[in-house]
Amino acid sequence: MGSRFFARTSSTIMLVFAGALATATLAGAAGPIPNFNVTAMPGNEAEDAIAVNPTNPLNVVAMSTLPDVVAGLAVGVSFNGGQTWSRSVIGTTGDPLGEICCDQQLAWDRFGNLWMTYLVNTNGDVLVALSTNGGTSFTKVADIQTKFGDQPSIAVGPNSVWVSYTASPGKQIQAFGARVTGPGGFESFSAPENVPSPGNGDYGDTAVGPAGQVMVTYQNAANGQGGADIYTAVDADGLGQSGFGKPTLVAHSHVGGFDFIAAQPDRSIDAEANLAWDWSGGAHNGRVYLVWTQETPNQSDNDDIMLQHSDDNGTTWSPAVKLNDDHTANSQYDPAIALDESSGDVAVSWYDTRNDLGTGGSGDTDGIPNDDFQIWATDSTNGGATFAPNFRVSSGTSSAVAAGSFFDTGDYTHAAFVSGAFWPAWSDNSNSTGDNPDGTLHQFDLYTAKVLIP
């Protein structure tokens, strides 16, 4: 939200069935993949975060911004793998966490600590909160005065937690971190350090590597539709004294900071670069993945999801490969990447309009092409050498136009991947689960699904 708000094989076959048609079983038994309505509350929920507890994979926490209200986050907590949810709204007036406006993100470390970063309405600070009870409650543990912060992102490594964000004026990328010592245990957060950045930067992400090194990514165009360069920068010793090195130009995207498409007519999209670093100890330990959005040609709404990886701390990157395998000129946007640290497998989900050709059918709600979306995904179990055929995750088809919100689905969405289960989060008004209190094709609820990756 932030400144954008205020600016206005048999196993592969089984996977395809798991995502598109059936539960993930060796026999490919019939039956749709379960979609869970996390929030089931009136009004719009958008800009979604999700995390799964690696010490208890049945413990899932998801959150959404509430663009229709002044302050507050919709929160769902499950301790039985999404079968039931404890629902609440946090960050309203008088909450010790502050009056939360937006830009919440979650990360669960290997000790069972759940970390959250977010912004508040009352000032431009970037805040960090901690939950030690599975997401049932949070305590504020850091408050970084930034004059005006935007889109903070949070990531954990084997023994640390890091946050990066954009500070104003100047659109300066900054980052800070803390050593994590165990359940509920952490040292003081470091002072924010500047990340060298050519021009302004925003809409980035953070990742922590196996040795505690830290990478941030961002795009240098925070406004407009003309395109942006995507950079990464690395602090090779993390909480040491070295600081971030010179950024690497990884790619050029035709997606600018406010790129309007039919599926996001009010909010627009950005390239939304996101990172995932493998510290699983497996065959590709140390590999970092970068996912982002391309548009070809510029101003065509033909947006695609691109992926690259690096094995040398971001010094060099593999050529970009397109993950969406549709044969349309429709939009794929707002990718979410997650890596299973128990296996090194990586998965990516995104909003996808491939089935909306404007000719009716299950992928078209209004007879207009390219403005209705579903959630699709893919995964790789071999370090990104190959990816499974794309599979559909969402049971229904949704529409930002029908949601009637200036915010559409927001700037981003996220996913989690723990113990072989991939959990995308998305905003959904299809009412496929039958429990959206606003009905079908009205306001968004926060949805997720458990996709088993063989």
N, C-alpha and C positions, 0 to 999 in steps of 0.2 A: 504494500500500500504506500506508505511513506510519501516521498516527494511526488510520485505519480498520482497519489490520492489528492494531494493539495494542489498540484498543478492541474489538476483536474483528475532319423532312425526309429525304432519302435518307441524309444523314449521320446523322440521328437514328436511322433504322431500322438503319443499320449499327452504331451504338453499342449498341442494344438487343441485337442479335445477338452483338456482341462480349462483352457482359457475361453474357448468359444462355445462349447456345447455341454460339457460334462464335468463332473468332479474328477479330480486327478487320481485315478486308480489304474492299476496295471491292466485291468480288463476294459477300461474306458466305459464304465457303466453309465447308462443314460441318466440325465438329470442336470438342470442348469447349475452353473457355479453360483454359490450363494453370494448375494450382495447384501451388505449390512447398512442400514440407515443409522448412522452414529448419533445424530442429533435429534431428528424427528421433532423439530420445534418450528413455530411460526416465523415468518420472515426469511430473509436470505442469509445463507451461510456460504462464504466464499474464501478463497486464499487459504489453503488447507495444509495442515501439518500432521504427521503421524510418526509414531515410534513404537517399537516392540522390545520388550525387556529380554535381553539375551540370557538372563539368569532364570527367567520364567516366560517362555514364549507364548503362553496363554494370556499374558498381561499386555494389552494393547491400549494405547492412549492416542486419541486424535482430537484436533482442535480446528476451529474455523473462526475467521473474522466475522463480525456482525455489521455489515455496512449500513444497515437500516437503523442502527441505534448509535448513540453518542460514544459509548464505551462498553467493552465487554467481549469476551471470547466464549464461544460455545465449546464445551468440553465433553467428550465421551470416554469413559474408562471401562475396560472389560478385563475380567480375570478368568474368562472361560473361552478365549479365542474368538470373541465377537458374537457369541450366542446371545448374550445380554449385555446391556450397557448401563452404567451409572452416569446420569447426565446432569450437567450443571452449567452455570454461567459465572465466569470469574472476571476480575478486573473491572468491576463497576465502581461507582462512586463509593469511597470509603474503604475500598479493599487495600490492605497493606501492600499488595503488589503494584498499586497505582491504577489509574484509569486507563486501561489498555485499549489502544485504538486499533492495533494492527501489527502486521509483519512478524507474527509469532513463528518460531521454528523450534523443533525438538531434536534432541539427541540422547540416546541411552548408552551409558558406558558399560564396560565389562563387569563393573562392580555392582551394577543394579541401581546406579544413580541416574535419574532422569533430569536432563538440563533443558531449560527453555530460555530463549532470548526473545525480546519483544520491544515495541515502542509504546509510549503513553501519550495521551492527549495534552497533558499539562506542560510539557517541555519537550525538547528534542533529544532527551537522553536515550541511550541504548542500555537496556537492563538485562540482567541474568537472574533466573530463579532456579531453585533446585527442589526436586521431590525425592524423598527417600522411602515413600510408602506406595510406590506403584502408580503415581500420578493422582492419587486421591487428594493431595494438597501440595502447595508449593510455598517456598519461602524465598523472598528476594535476597540475593547474595552479592550483587554487584550493580552499580549505577554509574555509568560512564557519561559524563557531561560532554556533549558533542556539538552544541549550538543547534544543530538539526541533523539527526541521523536518519538513514534510510536503509531499508531492506537488510537488516542484520541477518547473518547466517551463523549457525553453530555446528560444530563437529567435534567428535571425540577421537582420541587415539588410544593406544594401549594404556597410557598413564597421564593423559592430559585432556583438557577441554579448551577449545578456541572459538572466538567469535570475530568475524570481520563485518564491516559495514561501510557505508559512505557517509562522510561527515561534510557538513556545509559550514561556511561558504567554500567554494572551490571544488566540490565533488571529490574530496580527498579520500581514498581508500585507507582505512586504518584497521588494525587487528590487535587483540589482546588475548591472553590465555592464562591458565592456571594448572599447576600439577595436581593430579587426583591421586590420593593415597589409599583409598579403600571405600567401603560403604559409608557414605556420609562424610568422608574425609577429603579435604582439599586445602591447598595453600592459597595465599593471597593472589588475586589476579594481577597480572603485570600491567604496567602503564601502557596505554595505546601507543602503537608505533605506526608511523606512516609507511605505506606501501608505495614505492616509486611508481608513478602512473603518468603516461603521456596524456595531457589534457584531462578532461573530467572523466570520471568512471562511476559506474553504478551497476545494479542488478546482478550481483555476483554471488559467489559461494565460497565455502571453506572446506578443506579436507586436511586430515592429519595422517602422516605416514607411519611406517613401522618403527622408525627410529625417533619419532617425535617431531620430525620435520613438518612444516606447515605450508600449504599452498592456498592461495586465493586466486579466484578468477573474476573477471569483470568485463563489461563492454565499455568502450570509451565514448559512445554517443548515448547520452541520457535523454535526448529529445529527438523528435522528428522521425521521418520514415525513410531517410536516405541510406541507411545502413550503418554498420558499426564494426570496428575491429575488436576481436576478443583476445584478451591477454591473460597470462598466468604469471604469478610471481611466487617465489619460494623463500622461506626462512629456513635455511638448512639445519640450524641447530635448535629450532623451536624456542624453548624457554631460555636458551643461552643468550649470549651478548651480540651475536652476529647481525641480526636484523634481516629484513627482506632484501634480496638482490634485485638486479635489473629485470624488469618484466620481459617476458617472451611473447612476441606476437604469434599467436597460434592460428588464427583464421580470420577471414573477413566474412561477415554476414550482411545480407541485404535487409535484414530486420533491424530497424532502428530502435530508439528508446520508446517511441509511441507509434507503433505500426498498426494501423487500423485494418481489421479484416472483418468479413461478414459475420463470423462466429463471435467476434469480440468488437461489436460496433461502437461501443461507448468507452470501454476501458482501454482497448488496444492491446497489443502484445509487445514484448521485447525479445531479444534472442535467448534470454534466460539460460545462460551457461551454468552448468552444475557439475560437481565433481564427486568422485568416489575413489578412495585409495584402498588398495588391498594390503592389509596387514594380517592376513589369515595364516601365514606360514606355509601356504601351499605352493603350487608350481609357479604361480605368478605373483608371489609376494613382492611388494614394492611397486607394482604397476598401478598407475593412477589413470582414471578414465575421465574424459571430458565430453559432455553432451551439450548440444546447443541447437538452435533453430536457424535454418537457411530458407531464403525465399528466392525462387528462380522462375522467371526473371523478376527483377525488382517490381514491386507494386502489382503483383499478379495474384496474390492470395494463395499461390502454390507453395505452401510452407512445408518443409521436410525436417525430420529429426536426424541430426548428424552426430557421429561419435568418433572420437580419437583417443589414443592412449599413449602414455609415455613410460619408459622403463628407466629413465635417468633423471628423475626428479624434475621433469618438465623442461630439460634443456632441449630435447628434440621430441617431436610428436609424429605419430603415424599419420598417413593420409586419412582424410575424413571419409567415412563410409555412411551411406544413408541407411537408416534402420527401418523406416516404414516401407513396406513392400507393395503398397497399393499401386494401381496403374491409372490413377486419376490426377487431376490438377487441383485437388482439394487441399484443405489446410490440415496440417498436423502441427501442434504448438504446445508450449508449456511442458517440456519434458521433465520427468522426475526419474532420477537414477538412484539405485541402492545396491549395495554389495553385501553378500552374506559372508561375514568374517569366519563362519564355521567351515566354509568350503571354498571361498574365493569366487563363487558364481556371481554374475552381475546381471541385473535386470533393469529395464527402462519401460516406463509407461508414459502416455501422453494423451491430450485431448485430440480427437480425430474426427473429421467430417467426411471421410471417404464414402460413406454410405448415403450421403445426402446429395443426390443428383437433381433434386427438385422435381422428381417425377413420381412422388408418392412412395409407398412402401414403409418398412419399419424404420428406415434411417432418415425419413423426411417427415417433418411435422407440419409444414406450412406451404409446400409447393415452391419454395425458394431454394435454390441450390447453395450448398456450402455454408449454411448457417446453423445447422443442427449437428450436435456432436455426440460421440460415444467415447469410451476409454478403451484404448488398445495398448498392447505391450509386446515385448519380446525379451528373450534372455539368452545368455551365453554361459556354457559350462566349461569352456576351453579358453578362457582369457580373451574373448572377443575375436578369436580366429573365425568363428562362424556364429550365427545367431539363429534361433528357432524362427520358423515362419510366424509372422505377426498373429496374435490371438486377441479376440475381443474379451474384455473383462466386464464392462458394464452390461447389465441385462437390458436396460432401456436406452432410449435416445432422449437427449436433453437439449434445451434451447436457452441461450442467454437472452435472446430477444424476448422470449416469453416470461423470463424472470422479472422483467420490468425494473431493473436496477441499473443505475449509472455505473456500477462496479463490475458487471458481468461476473466472470468466475475469478477475477482478481489477477494479480501479476504472476502467480506461480501456484504449483501444487507440489506435493511430495510423496514419497514412498518409503517403505521399510522392508528389509529382507533379513530374516533371522531363521536359522535352523531349517532351511529348505522351504520356507514359506515367504512369498512375496506379497506385500500389502500395499497396493496403490491407494491413494486418497484422492477424491474428486468431489466437485460440486454437481449435484444431480437433481433435476426436477421432473424426471420421467415418472416418478412415483411407482417404480417397478416393484417395490416392496409393499406398496399399499398403505404406508403409514406416514406419508407426508401430510401434516395437518393443513397445508395450503392446497392440497389436491394435486392434480396432474398438470404439468406445464404451467406452473405458477412460480412460487419462490423456491430457491435452492435449499436442499438439505445436504449435509456432509455424508458421503458414502465411502465405504471401503469394501474390500473383498480379500479373501485368503486364497492365493494361487499357489499350489504346490508345484515346485520345480523339481523334476526327477533328476 
